[in-house]
């Protein structure tokens, strides 16, 4: 503890900008061990926060402080350790903090509830750190299982179970681990499953009772198999006894370790089958060109957190003090780490993934009472989660429909996202076309958003890519499947939407007209209950009427030939409102059609 205090004094009192510099400043440490006293002496000689060696020494000091504080944490001094850790930039050292907590838990599995309580408080203020810990634990479980490292695998499983108990990690990961272990029901696998169920069984009993019953049914069947040894069978019997008592011996959260209000929590939804990046580069020193700026940002965040803690501790003094604290919190600085945005995204994602009924899901999302800018975030999250599904699910379209019909303010943002998604669809590497197109087709068919959103689309060879054309193909085919040709044609020919579809059915030159007809022919819409001449007439309007008499007897000609004919026609409607033709070219085209 003495060493830690010494480092703290140095970091707070060292002269960061002296007027003179000494010449014995080190150029490198070469990776050798440096005594703390010598390190402090050299640290005092450095003059600029931006030089690499100063940052390296500060990094080493931060690493030692984090390790010391985490190793000293226990149930009695938990609040003190949290306060001490917040004094230092744990955002910069989040990789160090994650490693320190995971290693400390491996050395002392019995203290797992204490370490998880520490993580739960950090999780509330810095969700990126808790997410990093969860990802590393999932990777560690996979690695220790493959190495057949039973002890460390058990320890990691216990850590994961308590993260679920503290509402840091979603229970789906526990169910996936159980399913994974039951696929190969060896003695070691069943032992892991039993320990996991003991540690988080009470939580699963509250939130996933049917899945828990299924797990115990599997264990009951395995209990009668002779392949399991007697020790494993005894563990299963003991687990059934624990369950009869509703896991009273293994409470979800121990007394004194519930540091975070239940209403102020959100959950990381991670899955066993996904290979997450452990971000190992966060564990090593990296030079920061904006070191001082980032340190000042963290200092502002730290002060805000400490001010919140002080205001909450004094909230019971009087009503006047409560009102003053609320006004003070309204003036707090903006969190540069966008913690509030991350919290919102997790809440939205959790609400969507834990609800089956679309109407109830939409109602819960609307109850969040988001301000103007956050409404777009809600709409964007719905579209993004829909896009990430393997196949399109009507659930998302129904959620979007209920939201638009319930509150008109969300319609504007869905229309904006429609235009954004069309712009994104132009990139060849975009793989979200199918689900997104079907989602917006649902909103259009149900009149959740107006059809004037098509005014952002320009369907021509120059203004589109193969990806955007695929996107439009899926969208129009989905609209045709829902509405049929007659209703779809009525929508597309609605006089009030004429300007909105001007970019879809370009008539400015023959090339764009030909491209438009080729596009709708290639996607199969020429096979609808209409002739190709009707389609051509719809696309080109009055222009086809110019040669209507000449083409009346040629119903079997192709659309491409008709377009070629129109290219030969020289139309001039500026002379007394009459059309004139290049007769030679026109007659030549008729001969081509006849023979």
Number of C-alpha atoms within 10 A of each C-alpha: 9 7 12 16 11 13 19 16 11 15 18 9 9 15 15 16 13 12 7 9 13 10 8 9 16 12 8 10 11 6 6 7 8 10 8 13 12 10 15 19 13 17 22 21 21 23 18 16 17 14 14 17 20 22 19 17 17 17 19 14 20 24 19 16 22 24 19 16 20 22 18 12 19 16 15 11 10 21 15 12 19 17 13 13 17 18 14 19 18 20 17 20 20 20 21 21 27 23 20 20 21 23 15 18 23 20 13 13 18 12 16 24 25 22 26 27 23 23 24 23 20 19 23 20 16 21 24 18 21 25 20 19 23 24 21 21 20 23 19 18 21 18 14 16 16 11 10 12 12 16 13 18 22 22 22 25 23 25 25 27 28 24 26 24 23 25 19 25 23 21 24 17 19 23 21 14 20 20 14 15 17 17 9 11 17 15 16 16 18 22 20 22 25 22 19 23 27 21 23 25 27 24 24 22 17 9 11 15 14 10 14 19 13 11 18 17 12 13 21 15 9 18 19 10 10 9 12 16 12 12 11 19 22 12 16 22 15 13 19 18 12 18 19 9 9 14 21 12 12 17 16 21 17 11 9 11 19 16 15 16 9 10 6 8 17 22 21 24 17 18 19 18 12 10 12 15 10 17 11 11 9 15 16 13 16 13 14 15 12 10 14 13 11 16 15 12 14 22 16 16 21 18 15 17 15 14 16 15 12 12 18 12 10 12 17 10 9 9 10 9 14 16 12 12 18 12 11 13 14 8 8 14 11 12 14 12 15 10 16 15 13 15 20 18 18 19 19 22 19 16 16 24 12 9 14 11 12 20 17 15 23 22 14 15 18 17 9 13 10 14 8 11 9 14 19 20 17 23 21 18 18 20 23 15 16 23 22 13 11 10 10 17 14 14 18 23 25 20 21 26 24 20 23 22 15 15 10 12 14 22 22 15 21 25 21 15 18 22 17 12 19 21 14 16 25 18 14 11 9 11 13 19 20 18 27 26 26 25 26 25 22 23 23 18 17 15 13 23 25 15 17 15 18 19 16 17 20 17 23 20 14 8 10 16 16 13 19 23 19 16 22 22 20 20 23 18 19 19 21 19 11 15 14 14 16 13 13 17 14 10 15 18 14 13 10 10 17 15 13 19 21 18 17 20 22 20 17 11 9 15 15 19 20 21 17 21 21 14 19 16 15 11 16 11 18 18 11 13 11 12 14 20 20 13 19 20 15 15 21 20 13 11 15 18 12 16 16 13 9 12 17 9 10 13 11 10 14 12 20 14 13 20 18 14 19 18 15 17 20 14 15 12 10 9 8 7 8 9 13 14 14 11 12 10 15 19 13 13 18 14 10 11 16 10 5
